[in-house]
Amino acid sequence: MKFVVAPDKYKGSLSGIAFCNAVESGIKKVFPNATILKKPLADGGDGTIDVIKNYLNAEEEEVLVKDPLFKLIKAKYLFSKHKKTAFIEMSEASGYRLLSNSDLNCRLTTSLGTGELIADALDKGAEQIILGIGGSATNDGGMGIAVALGYEFLDENDSILMPIGENLIKVKTVSKAKADKRLEKVKLKVACDVNNPFYGPKGAAYIYAPQKGASEEDVAFLDKGLKHFARVLSDEFGVDVQQIPGSGAAGGAGGGSIVFLNATLNSGIELVKEIADFNTAIEQANWIITGEGKLDSQTFSGKTIYGVVASAKKKGIPVAAFCGAIELTAEEQEDMGITYASSVLKTVGSFDEAVKYSYDNLEYAAFNFARILKRDITLV
């Protein structure tokens, strides 16, 4: 039998490759001669860099950049010299995980460091850049990224503005005179799995700014700034970012990337599957085994499992999902196309206990799943 093991990570518990190893161990106890292909995946968010490192055969590059509050930090990205491809995670330089809760304030944070990583990749000869924009601490409409690549944002007095969310409302014009010409040639794809518009009730500020330290007053102010900024972008570049689904991702960096970097927005899981050559790998598979920390209705929104099921359906391959917790009805599981779903928890306990025993519990769940398969094969 051929099994393809293609999970996301169990956040805070198991990495994708650890998941693969646990499932392999469980299955091999029942099918010692099974072919098991390990294809850990991610949806483009925080941690994707660790998943695709081997697929790209890339090296980690470490660069001094500005963090969300303009402090110098070391941030890394992946660069494949052979493929001339870079993979950059916004969270590495501009992520909320870099700040304490008391420092979170997306009126004052910037995406500048992410732009500095892009500039470094261009310096190293990148012809394709994949940018994951999950986990940002910013609401600057991508201004910081643009400034790092030569753009200047001017107020009504032609003074240069700092690229922070608070200054969106002040932008009068955008100077492109010093913009990096290499942006015209590089192919830049943004991993984006949300459809939020740039501004408005479902836009960047109202949906995401509260978790980035914004008060209700801040949210209203930032939304007003994004709306103003969108008008400026329309006037200066002829692009109405409000009409582009996903432009509100990462505090408006989705829309900013389209305008300033000539980027395209893409499904994160589809990009990772492409890099992993996933659709070729699953040919002739008897089962695909996937999983993530929690399987719920949010899984339908571009998450890893959703992408796995989409590929499996096209080839008629059944999917088994092993998750830390499952919050689906039978009807939702059926609609999603998951043949077998199981929570790996063996006992009711604390979160720390679940983390501690996650590998053993997953191995045990895979073992019992394989036993069911073997019984069915024997009955046939």
C-alpha positions, 0 to 999 in steps of 0.5 A: 500500500502507498500512504502519502502523509501530508499534515500541517503542524500541531501548533506548539506541539508537533512539527509537520515532519514529526507528525509524518514520523509518528504516522509512519511508525504507527502504520509500519507496525501493521503494514511493514512493507507499506510505501510511505511518502512524507509531504509536510505542508503549510498554508503560507502562514507562520512556520511555512519557512520550515516546511518548504526549506527542503523542497526548495533545496534552499539555504537560510539567509540572515539579514539585519532588518528593522522590526515592527518598531524600527529596532534592528533585529536578525531575520531569516529567509530562504534562498535557492541559488539553483532556482533563483527563488526566495521564500520570505515570511512577513512574520520574520521581520514584521510579525506580532510574535516579535513584540510583547503585548504591551508593545503591540500598537499597529498605529506605530508599527511598520512593514519596513523590515519585510521590504528589507528582506525582499531587497536583500533577495533581489541583491542575491539575484532572486528572479522569483519571490514568494511572500507569506504575509501571515502573522503581521503586527502592522496596519500600514497598507504595505508602506513600509515594504515599499519604502525599503524598495525606494518609494517615498510617501509625501504629505501635503507639505511634500515632507517624507512620512514614516511608513506607519499606520498612523500616517496613512491618513496623511499621504498626499502623493507617492514618489516612484522616482527611486523605486527599485527597477528590479521590481519590474522583472522579478516574479512575486507571489503573495501567499494570501488565504483571506478575502478581506477588502482593504477597508470597511467593516470587513477590512484590514483595520476592523477585522485584524487591528484589535489583535494588534493592539488597536483600541476601538478608537484606533480601529476607526482611525486606521480604517479612515486612513486605509480608505484615504490611502486607497484613494491615493493609490487609485489616483497615483497607480490606477489600481482600486485595491478595495475591489481586490479580494485579499487586499486587506490581508496583513494590515493592507500589505496584500493590496500594497504588494499588488500596487508597489511590487506588481505581485499576485495574490495566491492561495498559500496552500496551493503555492506550497503544494506547487513547491512540493510537487504534491499532485505528482507525489499522490499518484497511485496513493491508496490513502492520504493522511493529513492533520492539524491542531484543530479541525473545524469550520475554519478549515474550509477557509484555505487551510492545509487540510482543505488543500489536501482534500481538494487534490485528493478529490481530483484523483479519487483518493480517500483522506484520513485526518488526525487532529488534536481536536475535532469540532465538525458535525458528521454533515460538515465532515461529509461535505468537506470530503474527509473519509476518516477523522479522528482526534488523537487525544487518548484521555481528557487532560490539560493542554500541557499533557496533550502536548507532551504525549502528542507524538505517542497519541498520534502514533497510536491513532495511526496504528489503530487506523492501519488495523482497521484497514488491514481487517477490511482488506482481509474481509475482502 
